[in-house]
Amino acid sequence: MSVCQWTLERSQARIGLHTFIEAILGMNKKNIEKEAPKYTSRLIVRLTPQLHKEIAEYAALCGLTTSAYARKRLEGKYPKQRLTDKEMEALNSLSDARGDIQKLFGFLKGRPLTERENILRSEIFMKRWRTSAEVILNRMIEIEKYLTQ
């Protein structure tokens, strides 16, 4: 599948800029893994069972092993938590809504000024646009409530 076909099948907003750039440059995980440093030295640390449990939980939230999480924290970095399925669904919905809004602006932008004015003055267009905008806005409100529960 060519890059052009791939970008037409999935929106850039949905797959993320990083993945999009990887696809364009032809990079894959094997190339990235080769560049990763080799960890050969060991550090043995004694922890209380409670602290060990907390570290394991934080690592799981970030999608990392306890060793990888501890390494990042020792480097002074703060690993980010992975998005939950609920958050991913919300993000995808927002991405879809954003795409719908961009389609509308793209449709209008490609028209001459006089035609845009006629379109925006059209009662039929405005009713359809209002209905579509209400659906998008209601979905965004649902997502916000979904994430704040």
PyMOL commands that set and color helices and strands:
alter all, ss='L'
color gray80, all
select helices_A, chain A and resi 3-9+12-15+17-25+29-35+49-62+66-74+85-109+113-121+123-148
alter helices_A, ss='H'
color red, helices_A
deselect
rebuild
show_as cartoon
